[in-house]
Amino acid sequence: MWELFCFVVNTYYEDPQKYIENKREILQKLHDHFGINRFF
């Protein structure tokens, strides 16, 4: 759970363009994992 959140944050800070491109996928992973997408 926490690892996934850290992965999202690290992806954003390391490569914002990649984060933007993958945002939908990342949000879907968060939604699948938590049942809600409360972080973004």
PQR file of N, CA, C, O and H, with PARSE charges and radii, in Angstrom:
ATOM      1  N   MET A   1       0.834  -1.190   0.000 -0.4000 1.5000
ATOM      2  CA  MET A   1       0.000   0.000   0.000 -0.0000 2.0000
ATOM      3  C   MET A   1       0.876   1.250   0.000  0.5500 1.7000
ATOM      4  O   MET A   1       0.782   2.078  -0.906 -0.5500 1.4000
ATOM      5  N   TRP A   2       1.723   1.384   1.011 -0.4000 1.5000
ATOM      6  CA  TRP A   2       2.605   2.540   1.093 -0.0000 2.0000
ATOM      7  C   TRP A   2       3.621   2.536  -0.043  0.5500 1.7000
ATOM      8  O   TRP A   2       3.987   3.592  -0.558 -0.5500 1.4000
ATOM      9  H   TRP A   2       1.799   0.711   1.747  0.4000 1.0000
ATOM     10  N   GLU A   3       4.080   1.338  -0.434 -0.4000 1.5000
ATOM     11  CA  GLU A   3       5.051   1.231  -1.518 -0.0000 2.0000
ATOM     12  C   GLU A   3       4.473   1.802  -2.808  0.5500 1.7000
ATOM     13  O   GLU A   3       5.170   2.476  -3.566 -0.5500 1.4000
ATOM     14  H   GLU A   3       3.783   0.480  -0.015  0.4000 1.0000
ATOM     15  N   LEU A   4       3.192   1.526  -3.049 -0.4000 1.5000
ATOM     16  CA  LEU A   4       2.550   2.023  -4.268 -0.0000 2.0000
ATOM     17  C   LEU A   4       2.490   3.541  -4.265  0.5500 1.7000
ATOM     18  O   LEU A   4       2.747   4.183  -5.284 -0.5500 1.4000
ATOM     19  H   LEU A   4       2.625   0.978  -2.433  0.4000 1.0000
ATOM     20  N   PHE A   5       2.151   4.113  -3.119 -0.4000 1.5000
ATOM     21  CA  PHE A   5       2.107   5.567  -3.004 -0.0000 2.0000
ATOM     22  C   PHE A   5       3.487   6.174  -3.251  0.5500 1.7000
ATOM     23  O   PHE A   5       3.615   7.172  -3.959 -0.5500 1.4000
ATOM     24  H   PHE A   5       1.943   3.592  -2.291  0.4000 1.0000
ATOM     25  N   CYS A   6       4.516   5.566  -2.664 -0.4000 1.5000
ATOM     26  CA  CYS A   6       5.885   6.048  -2.860 -0.0000 2.0000
ATOM     27  C   CYS A   6       6.291   5.950  -4.323  0.5500 1.7000
ATOM     28  O   CYS A   6       6.964   6.833  -4.854 -0.5500 1.4000
ATOM     29  H   CYS A   6       4.412   4.755  -2.088  0.4000 1.0000
ATOM     30  N   PHE A   7       5.870   4.855  -4.975 -0.4000 1.5000
ATOM     31  CA  PHE A   7       6.166   4.696  -6.396 -0.0000 2.0000
ATOM     32  C   PHE A   7       5.563   5.835  -7.209  0.5500 1.7000
ATOM     33  O   PHE A   7       6.215   6.385  -8.096 -0.5500 1.4000
ATOM     34  H   PHE A   7       5.323   4.137  -4.545  0.4000 1.0000
ATOM     35  N   VAL A   8       4.336   6.180  -6.907 -0.4000 1.5000
ATOM     36  CA  VAL A   8       3.665   7.264  -7.629 -0.0000 2.0000
ATOM     37  C   VAL A   8       4.401   8.582  -7.411  0.5500 1.7000
ATOM     38  O   VAL A   8       4.651   9.321  -8.364 -0.5500 1.4000
ATOM     39  H   VAL A   8       3.807   5.733  -6.186  0.4000 1.0000
ATOM     40  N   VAL A   9       4.746   8.874  -6.170 -0.4000 1.5000
ATOM     41  CA  VAL A   9       5.443  10.121  -5.854 -0.0000 2.0000
ATOM     42  C   VAL A   9       6.806  10.158  -6.533  0.5500 1.7000
ATOM     43  O   VAL A   9       7.185  11.173  -7.117 -0.5500 1.4000
ATOM     44  H   VAL A   9       4.544   8.274  -5.396  0.4000 1.0000
ATOM     45  N   ASN A  10       7.544   9.052  -6.458 -0.4000 1.5000
ATOM     46  CA  ASN A  10       8.865   8.997  -7.079 -0.0000 2.0000
ATOM     47  C   ASN A  10       8.778   9.174  -8.585  0.5500 1.7000
ATOM     48  O   ASN A  10       9.594   9.875  -9.183 -0.5500 1.4000
ATOM     49  H   ASN A  10       7.237   8.227  -5.983  0.4000 1.0000
ATOM     50  N   THR A  11       7.792   8.539  -9.193 -0.4000 1.5000
ATOM     51  CA  THR A  11       7.611   8.674 -10.638 -0.0000 2.0000
ATOM     52  C   THR A  11       7.356  10.128 -11.000  0.5500 1.7000
ATOM     53  O   THR A  11       7.896  10.638 -11.982 -0.5500 1.4000
ATOM     54  H   THR A  11       7.129   7.969  -8.707  0.4000 1.0000
ATOM     55  N   TYR A  12       6.528  10.790 -10.199 -0.4000 1.5000
ATOM     56  CA  TYR A  12       6.203  12.188 -10.482 -0.0000 2.0000
ATOM     57  C   TYR A  12       7.437  13.080 -10.384  0.5500 1.7000
ATOM     58  O   TYR A  12       7.682  13.908 -11.261 -0.5500 1.4000
ATOM     59  H   TYR A  12       6.090  10.375  -9.401  0.4000 1.0000
ATOM     60  N   TYR A  13       8.210  12.908  -9.318 -0.4000 1.5000
ATOM     61  CA  TYR A  13       9.358  13.785  -9.121 -0.0000 2.0000
ATOM     62  C   TYR A  13      10.505  13.474 -10.067  0.5500 1.7000
ATOM     63  O   TYR A  13      11.223  14.380 -10.491 -0.5500 1.4000
ATOM     64  H   TYR A  13       8.010  12.235  -8.606  0.4000 1.0000
ATOM     65  N   GLU A  14      10.686  12.199 -10.402 -0.4000 1.5000
ATOM     66  CA  GLU A  14      11.797  11.833 -11.277 -0.0000 2.0000
ATOM     67  C   GLU A  14      11.519  12.206 -12.726  0.5500 1.7000
ATOM     68  O   GLU A  14      12.423  12.628 -13.448 -0.5500 1.4000
ATOM     69  H   GLU A  14      10.103  11.463 -10.058  0.4000 1.0000
ATOM     70  N   ASP A  15      10.274  12.052 -13.150 -0.4000 1.5000
ATOM     71  CA  ASP A  15       9.963  12.251 -14.571 -0.0000 2.0000
ATOM     72  C   ASP A  15       8.515  12.702 -14.723  0.5500 1.7000
ATOM     73  O   ASP A  15       7.633  11.889 -14.999 -0.5500 1.4000
ATOM     74  H   ASP A  15       9.540  11.710 -12.564  0.4000 1.0000
ATOM     75  N   PRO A  16       8.269  14.003 -14.541 -0.5600 1.5000
ATOM     76  CA  PRO A  16       6.888  14.505 -14.604  0.2800 2.0000
ATOM     77  C   PRO A  16       6.191  14.183 -15.923  0.5500 1.7000
ATOM     78  O   PRO A  16       4.991  13.910 -15.941 -0.5500 1.4000
ATOM     79  N   GLN A  17       6.937  14.214 -17.025 -0.4000 1.5000
ATOM     80  CA  GLN A  17       6.313  13.920 -18.316 -0.0000 2.0000
ATOM     81  C   GLN A  17       5.819  12.479 -18.356  0.5500 1.7000
ATOM     82  O   GLN A  17       4.725  12.201 -18.845 -0.5500 1.4000
ATOM     83  H   GLN A  17       7.912  14.436 -17.010  0.4000 1.0000
ATOM     84  N   LYS A  18       6.634  11.572 -17.838 -0.4000 1.5000
ATOM     85  CA  LYS A  18       6.227  10.167 -17.772 -0.0000 2.0000
ATOM     86  C   LYS A  18       5.014  10.020 -16.864  0.5500 1.7000
ATOM     87  O   LYS A  18       4.090   9.263 -17.162 -0.5500 1.4000
ATOM     88  H   LYS A  18       7.523  11.798 -17.441  0.4000 1.0000
ATOM     89  N   TYR A  19       5.028  10.752 -15.752 -0.4000 1.5000
ATOM     90  CA  TYR A  19       3.886  10.696 -14.839 -0.0000 2.0000
ATOM     91  C   TYR A  19       2.610  11.138 -15.544  0.5500 1.7000
ATOM     92  O   TYR A  19       1.566  10.498 -15.417 -0.5500 1.4000
ATOM     93  H   TYR A  19       5.779  11.367 -15.510  0.4000 1.0000
ATOM     94  N   ILE A  20       2.700  12.234 -16.287 -0.4000 1.5000
ATOM     95  CA  ILE A  20       1.525  12.745 -16.996 -0.0000 2.0000
ATOM     96  C   ILE A  20       1.020  11.708 -17.990  0.5500 1.7000
ATOM     97  O   ILE A  20      -0.185  11.478 -18.096 -0.5500 1.4000
ATOM     98  H   ILE A  20       3.548  12.754 -16.390  0.4000 1.0000
ATOM     99  N   GLU A  21       1.949  11.078 -18.721 -0.4000 1.5000
ATOM    100  CA  GLU A  21       1.570  10.083 -19.718 -0.0000 2.0000
ATOM    101  C   GLU A  21       0.919   8.870 -19.070  0.5500 1.7000
ATOM    102  O   GLU A  21       0.019   8.257 -19.643 -0.5500 1.4000
ATOM    103  H   GLU A  21       2.927  11.265 -18.634  0.4000 1.0000
ATOM    104  N   ASN A  22       1.380   8.528 -17.870 -0.4000 1.5000
ATOM    105  CA  ASN A  22       0.911   7.316 -17.198 -0.0000 2.0000
ATOM    106  C   ASN A  22      -0.116   7.602 -16.112  0.5500 1.7000
ATOM    107  O   ASN A  22      -0.497   6.706 -15.359 -0.5500 1.4000
ATOM    108  H   ASN A  22       2.111   9.026 -17.403  0.4000 1.0000
ATOM    109  N   LYS A  23      -0.569   8.864 -16.032 -0.4000 1.5000
ATOM    110  CA  LYS A  23      -1.432   9.261 -14.919 -0.0000 2.0000
ATOM    111  C   LYS A  23      -2.700   8.419 -14.856  0.5500 1.7000
ATOM    112  O   LYS A  23      -3.114   7.997 -13.777 -0.5500 1.4000
ATOM    113  H   LYS A  23      -0.260   9.591 -16.645  0.4000 1.0000
ATOM    114  N   ARG A  24      -3.320   8.171 -16.013 -0.4000 1.5000
ATOM    115  CA  ARG A  24      -4.550   7.392 -16.026 -0.0000 2.0000
ATOM    116  C   ARG A  24      -4.296   5.986 -15.472  0.5500 1.7000
ATOM    117  O   ARG A  24      -5.077   5.468 -14.673 -0.5500 1.4000
ATOM    118  H   ARG A  24      -2.984   8.514 -16.890  0.4000 1.0000
ATOM    119  N   GLU A  25      -3.193   5.383 -15.911 -0.4000 1.5000
ATOM    120  CA  GLU A  25      -2.853   4.038 -15.431 -0.0000 2.0000
ATOM    121  C   GLU A  25      -2.559   4.044 -13.938  0.5500 1.7000
ATOM    122  O   GLU A  25      -2.991   3.153 -13.206 -0.5500 1.4000
ATOM    123  H   GLU A  25      -2.559   5.803 -16.560  0.4000 1.0000
ATOM    124  N   ILE A  26      -1.820   5.059 -13.492 -0.4000 1.5000
ATOM    125  CA  ILE A  26      -1.482   5.157 -12.071 -0.0000 2.0000
ATOM    126  C   ILE A  26      -2.742   5.350 -11.232  0.5500 1.7000
ATOM    127  O   ILE A  26      -2.910   4.710 -10.194 -0.5500 1.4000
ATOM    128  H   ILE A  26      -1.469   5.782 -14.086  0.4000 1.0000
ATOM    129  N   LEU A  27      -3.626   6.235 -11.690 -0.4000 1.5000
ATOM    130  CA  LEU A  27      -4.877   6.451 -10.964 -0.0000 2.0000
ATOM    131  C   LEU A  27      -5.699   5.172 -10.907  0.5500 1.7000
ATOM    132  O   LEU A  27      -6.332   4.876  -9.894 -0.5500 1.4000
ATOM    133  H   LEU A  27      -3.490   6.755 -12.534  0.4000 1.0000
ATOM    134  N   GLN A  28      -5.686   4.414 -12.005 -0.4000 1.5000
ATOM    135  CA  GLN A  28      -6.433   3.159 -12.018 -0.0000 2.0000
ATOM    136  C   GLN A  28      -5.847   2.173 -11.013  0.5500 1.7000
ATOM    137  O   GLN A  28      -6.586   1.469 -10.325 -0.5500 1.4000
ATOM    138  H   GLN A  28      -5.172   4.654 -12.828  0.4000 1.0000
ATOM    139  N   LYS A  29      -4.512   2.122 -10.930 -0.4000 1.5000
ATOM    140  CA  LYS A  29      -3.864   1.239  -9.956 -0.0000 2.0000
ATOM    141  C   LYS A  29      -4.239   1.644  -8.536  0.5500 1.7000
ATOM    142  O   LYS A  29      -4.551   0.796  -7.700 -0.5500 1.4000
ATOM    143  H   LYS A  29      -3.912   2.693 -11.489  0.4000 1.0000
ATOM    144  N   LEU A  30      -4.204   2.952  -8.272 -0.4000 1.5000
ATOM    145  CA  LEU A  30      -4.592   3.427  -6.945 -0.0000 2.0000
ATOM    146  C   LEU A  30      -6.045   3.076  -6.652  0.5500 1.7000
ATOM    147  O   LEU A  30      -6.381   2.635  -5.553 -0.5500 1.4000
ATOM    148  H   LEU A  30      -3.951   3.641  -8.951  0.4000 1.0000
ATOM    149  N   HIS A  31      -6.895   3.277  -7.646 -0.4000 1.5000
ATOM    150  CA  HIS A  31      -8.316   2.994  -7.461 -0.0000 2.0000
ATOM    151  C   HIS A  31      -8.533   1.506  -7.193  0.5500 1.7000
ATOM    152  O   HIS A  31      -9.304   1.134  -6.308 -0.5500 1.4000
ATOM    153  H   HIS A  31      -6.622   3.635  -8.539  0.4000 1.0000
ATOM    154  N   ASP A  32      -7.848   0.659  -7.962 -0.4000 1.5000
ATOM    155  CA  ASP A  32      -7.963  -0.788  -7.771 -0.0000 2.0000
ATOM    156  C   ASP A  32      -7.450  -1.191  -6.393  0.5500 1.7000
ATOM    157  O   ASP A  32      -8.009  -2.077  -5.746 -0.5500 1.4000
ATOM    158  H   ASP A  32      -7.222   0.961  -8.681  0.4000 1.0000
ATOM    159  N   HIS A  33      -6.375  -0.531  -5.951 -0.4000 1.5000
ATOM    160  CA  HIS A  33      -5.708  -0.932  -4.716 -0.0000 2.0000
ATOM    161  C   HIS A  33      -6.483  -0.478  -3.485  0.5500 1.7000
ATOM    162  O   HIS A  33      -6.633  -1.233  -2.525 -0.5500 1.4000
ATOM    163  H   HIS A  33      -5.921   0.188  -6.476  0.4000 1.0000
ATOM    164  N   PHE A  34      -6.969   0.749  -3.517 -0.4000 1.5000
ATOM    165  CA  PHE A  34      -7.616   1.322  -2.336 -0.0000 2.0000
ATOM    166  C   PHE A  34      -9.137   1.318  -2.417  0.5500 1.7000
ATOM    167  O   PHE A  34      -9.823   1.448  -1.404 -0.5500 1.4000
ATOM    168  H   PHE A  34      -6.846   1.363  -4.297  0.4000 1.0000
ATOM    169  N   GLY A  35      -9.657   1.166  -3.636 -0.4000 1.5000
ATOM    170  CA  GLY A  35     -11.093   1.281  -3.828 -0.0000 2.0000
ATOM    171  C   GLY A  35     -11.532   2.725  -4.019  0.5500 1.7000
ATOM    172  O   GLY A  35     -12.680   2.994  -4.373 -0.5500 1.4000
ATOM    173  H   GLY A  35      -9.099   1.061  -4.459  0.4000 1.0000
ATOM    174  N   ILE A  36     -10.618   3.642  -3.785 -0.4000 1.5000
ATOM    175  CA  ILE A  36     -10.866   5.062  -4.038 -0.0000 2.0000
ATOM    176  C   ILE A  36      -9.575   5.683  -4.547  0.5500 1.7000
ATOM    177  O   ILE A  36      -8.494   5.128  -4.352 -0.5500 1.4000
ATOM    178  H   ILE A  36      -9.685   3.424  -3.497  0.4000 1.0000
ATOM    179  N   ASN A  37      -9.686   6.827  -5.195 -0.4000 1.5000
ATOM    180  CA  ASN A  37      -8.475   7.521  -5.652 -0.0000 2.0000
ATOM    181  C   ASN A  37      -8.369   8.824  -4.873  0.5500 1.7000
ATOM    182  O   ASN A  37      -8.576   9.907  -5.419 -0.5500 1.4000
ATOM    183  H   ASN A  37     -10.564   7.278  -5.353  0.4000 1.0000
ATOM    184  N   ARG A  38      -8.048   8.706  -3.609 -0.4000 1.5000
ATOM    185  CA  ARG A  38      -8.099   9.848  -2.706 -0.0000 2.0000
ATOM    186  C   ARG A  38      -6.851  10.724  -2.784  0.5500 1.7000
ATOM    187  O   ARG A  38      -6.854  11.848  -2.283 -0.5500 1.4000
ATOM    188  H   ARG A  38      -7.879   7.826  -3.165  0.4000 1.0000
ATOM    189  N   PHE A  39      -5.785  10.221  -3.405 -0.4000 1.5000
ATOM    190  CA  PHE A  39      -4.536  10.976  -3.382 -0.0000 2.0000
ATOM    191  C   PHE A  39      -4.483  12.068  -4.430  0.5500 1.7000
ATOM    192  O   PHE A  39      -3.796  13.073  -4.251 -0.5500 1.4000
ATOM    193  H   PHE A  39      -5.782   9.308  -3.812  0.4000 1.0000
ATOM    194  N   PHE A  40      -5.213  11.874  -5.535 -0.4000 1.5000
ATOM    195  CA  PHE A  40      -5.096  12.834  -6.632 -0.0000 2.0000
ATOM    196  C   PHE A  40      -6.466  13.245  -7.104  0.5500 1.7000
ATOM    197  O   PHE A  40      -6.585  14.052  -8.026 -0.5500 1.4000
ATOM    198  H   PHE A  40      -5.771  11.057  -5.680  0.4000 1.0000
TER
END
